[in-house]
Amino acid sequence: MITLVTGGSGSGKSEYAEGLILDSPCSRRFYVATMIAYGKEGRDKVERHRVLRKGKGFITIEKPRNVGEVMVGEYETGLSPLSRTGRALLLECVSNLAANEMFKEGTGKTEAGEQQGGPIQCLSHKIAEDIISLAGQVQDMVIVTNEVDRDGICYEPETMEYIRLMGCLNQKLASAADRVVEVVYGIPVLLKPSALGPAAIGADFKRRECQGE
C-alpha cells in the first residue's frame, strides 16, 4: 500500500507519517532521507528527525537524489533481496527531493531547464517513477510531501518553476497512491479514497451548481 501524506510546514505530517509506519504490521522499517543539511537550520532539522526516530527500529538510507537507485535489499542481512513482504518504508520528503533534483548543487541553476519536451513534466515524471519504483520493493510505503503553493505570492521565476514542479509531482503521486491524507493542525483529513465516492461528489457539485453556490 502507498500512502501519501501532505500538509503545510509544522502541520504535524511527519509525526503522523511515522505513526503509520509504526502501526504497520511490517517488522522491517526503512527511512529514506532526502534532505541535504545546508547551514545550522538544516542540520538542526535533520537532528530533530533523528531524535524522533531514535529507538524505533528504522534503518536510515540517505538519498537526496535518484531514489529509484535505492535497493532496499542491500540494507538487509540474511533475507531475500526480492522479498518485499514485511518491509515498510518512510520517504521524507518529496519537497526536498524535488529541489535537489531540480537545482544544481551550489549554483541555484535548474536541471529542469536542460531537459527537452516540457522540462517540468519530464522531471516530475522522472521523480514520480523513481518513487514508484522504490514502492515496488516494499509492502507498505508512506510518502511525505508539502503544500507549497497556497500563499498566492509570485516569486522569482526559478521558484515558480519549482512550485509548478511540486504541483505536477503531487498530482502524479496522489494518482498512484492508495490513500492520500492531509494533516491540518495535527489532524489527519482523508482525501483519498473519498468517503463520498466520485458519484456522490458529482451529485453534490450539481446540487450546489443548481443552487448557485
DRENVEXRO-690497 format. One record per atom (N, C-alpha, C): x, y, z. Coordinates in steps of 0.02 Angstrom, whole numbers, plus 50000, padded with zeros to 5 digits. Example, Ala and Ser with C-alpha at 12.3 -4.5 7.8 and 13.67 -1.06 7.14 Angstrom:
REM DRENVEXRO-690497
506604971650390506154977550390506604983550390506424988850354506844994750357506455000250394
***
This chain:
REM DRENVEXRO-690497
500424994050000500005000050000500445006250000500245011249960500595017649959500135022849990500395026450040500035031950071500415038350061500085043450034500385050050026500125054550081500585057450119500405061950174500645068950157500175073650155500345080550138500135085250193500355091450188500195096450238500685102250235500515107650268500955113450270501525112450319501975117250321502535117050368502285117250440502535112650481502345112450552501645109750564501365106250514500675103650521500625097350562501205094050574501195087650609501205081650563501325082950498501305077450449501855072350459502445074650481503005069950492502845064950547502575067450603502395063050659501845058250638501355060750601500805056450579501065051050532501485052950485501755048050437502165042750472502565044750520502965039950558502505035150596501965037750624501485033550660501185028250615501065029950552500795024950505501285019150495501925020850491502435015650483502475011350546502455014550604502495010850667501885006350678501315008450651500705004450656500664998950604501104999150555501094994050502501294987250532501004981850505501194975150529501904973150508502214977150464502894975650441503404976450496503854971750501504354971850555505004975350536505114976250470505724979450447505564986350421505844991450453505664998450440506265002150410506125005650356506645009550322506425016850318506935021050323506815028350318507275031050264506985033550210507375036550156507365044150167507945046850184508005053950199508265057550138507915062650115508095066150053508405073050066508415075250127508635082050141509395082650143509655087850110510355089650116510395095150169510785094050221510805098650278511255104650263510955110050235511325116150223511255120750284511815122850313511795127650367511535124750433511525129050483511335126850550510595124750553510165128550520509455126950521509325119950492509665118550436509585112050405509855106450449510435107550480510715102450524510275101250585509985106650611509545106050669508915101950651508655103150591508065099450569508205092050562508775090450531508975083450524509045080150592509355083750639509455080950706508785079750741508305084350732507635083350763507305077050737507375075850673507075069850644507435063550667508085064050676508455058250702508235056450772508145061650813507905060550882507205057550881506785059950835506105057450829506085049950813506565047650772506575040650751506975036150797507345039050844507815035150885507445029650923507735023650922507465018050959506835014950930506665016750867506045014150837506175009150782506795007150775506965001650730507025003550657507135010050642507205012050572507915010950547507965008450486508605008450450508605014550405509065019150416509075025450379509485024850316509195027150261509525027350196509525034550173510105037650167510145044650145510215044850069509725047750036509725047849963509385054349940509765059749933509465066249914509245066649842509475062149799509285061949729509215054749705508855053849650508835047249617508645041649664508085042349698507885037249747507715030649713507605030849647507475024549611508085020049609508665022749626509275018649628509345014549692508945016249742508985012749806508755005449798509175000849822508994993849825508914992049899508294991649921508154990649992508474984350018508494979149977508774972749999509504973150019509864978149993510574978950011510674981050083510144983450114510184985750184509924980450233509774974550207509554969050249510094963650249510104959850301510574954250305510194947750317510394942550281510094935950290509394935250263509174940050221508504939750193508534940150117508024937550085508004937750013507924944849988508354947149942508294954049917507664955049874507334949549855506734950149813506094950249855506154949149920505564948849963505354955749986504764957949964504514964449986504064963850047503824957750061503384956550117503754958050183503424961650227503724963250292504124969650293504164973050236504544979350234504064985350234504214990350275503854996650274504355002250265504195007050223504685012350207504365019150212504715023750245504505030750251504975034950209504705038550160505095043150118504945050250139505465053950160505365060850184505945065150160505785070750123505125071750096505185073550022504625073649988504605074949916504845081949899504695086849941504895093749925505645094549924506005091249970506735091449968507005087649908506715081849895506935077749838506855081649773506285084949765506155088749704506655094549696506795097949751507275103549748507965101049731508165095349761508825092649747508895090349674508345087649647508355085449577508345091349529507995096649549507895102249503508475107049500508785108449558509305113449561509985110349567510445112749527511135110349532511425112549598511745107949632512015109349698512515115049696512385120149738512845125649746512805131049693512355130349643512325135249589511665138949586511125135849609510465138849603510175138149534510545135149486510295134149419509895127649416509415127649371508965121849369509205116549321509125110249342509225104549298508655104049248508055106049269507455105349227507525109149162507865114949164507935118949105508345115749050508715110449067509135107149019508785101248985508165099849003507805094248976507355096448918507185091648875506775093048817506065090348827505595093048788504915090348788504515092248848504585098348873504215100348932504595098648995505055103049016505515101349071505185099549137504665103249156504345101749220503995094949217503635093549163503305087149156503805081449154504355082449119504875077249115505165075749183505325081049220505635079949285505145077049335504525079449334504025076649380503905069249365503905067549301503815060449282504395056249307505005058849299505605055249320505595053949395505445059149434505445058449507504895053749530504295054449500503735050149518503895042849502504205041649445504395034749427504905031949475505375036049497505875033849546505535031749611505055035749634504705034349697504285028049691503935027349635503515021449625503935015149619504525015849588504985010149585505205008049655505325012849698505505011449767504935008049803504325010349789503735007349822503645000049803503884998149744503824991349721504254986349760504704989049801505154984749840504904983449911504354986649930504124986150000503374984450002503164982150060502454980650069502044986950082502294991150126501964997450143502445003250132502205008550100502625014450091502215020650109502525025050148502225031450165502665036950138502375041350099502735046850066502515053450097502985057350120502835063950148502975069250095502485073550083502585079150037502345085550070502395091050033502245097650060501755101450016501365105750048500945110550011501345117050006501545118749945501985124549937501675130149895501045129349875500765134049826500145137649851500065138349916499435141149941499485148349966500075151349963500125158049991499955163549940499895161649876499695166549825500215171649807500835170649829501375175349816501725173449750501895178549711502265177449649503015178149664503385172849657504095172749674504515173649611505175173049619505635173149562505475167349516505635168049451505455162849402505675155749421506295155149449506525148449468506095145349522505885149449570505465147049624504775145149599504505149149552503855147549523503885140949483504445139749451504535133349416504545127549466504865128649523504875123449575504165122149601503785127349612503095126549636502685122749584502785124249520502445120449467502655113149468503295111949478503545105049482503205101249538503165104449597502845101149654502115099749641501765104349607501065103249590500975097249545501385096849492501355091149446501535084649482502055084849522502295078849556501785076349607501495080849645500995078849695500385075749662500195078349604499625075449568499785068249546500385067149520500585060449498500605055649557500875057849613500925053549671500245052049701499815057149702499135056149728498755051149685498855051449620498525046749575498775039649587499415038849600499705032149611499555029349680499435033749728499345031549798498675028149809498675023349855498055020149877497665024649925498045028849961497735033050012498115039750013497735045250018498025051850024497725055250086498165057850129497955061050191498275067950196497885072950210498155079650226498125080650301498685082750330498695084150402498625091650412498105093550448497965100650461497965101650537498445105650562498495106950634498515100450674498875095450647498945089150682498365084350672497855086450634497255082250623497285079350553497275072750546497285069650479496605070050446496605072350383495985072850344496065068250283495645063350277495685058450222495435061550157495865061750106495685064350041495545058849990495875053249998495795047549953495905041149993495475036149987494855036349949494345040949982493925044149942493435048749969492885044950005492675047650061492125044550099491475044950059491425049950014490815050749974490825046349912491415046149880491455042549817491315047249759491575045549699491505050049640490785051849623490335046949626489645048349607489315053349654489435052349719489145056849769489445063849764490095064149749490415070749741490125074449682490025070749625489735073849566489025076249580488635072249616487955074249632487935080349677488405080749724488435086449769488625092749731489095092049682489295097749641488695100249601488305095649571487715097649532487205101249576487135098649638486655101749684486855108949698487495110049713487735116749729487695121249669487835118449609487795122349547487085124849535486595120349546485895122249536485655127549585485955127249646485765131949698486155138449694486625138749646487015144749637487545145749690487785140449721488295141049773488975141849741
***
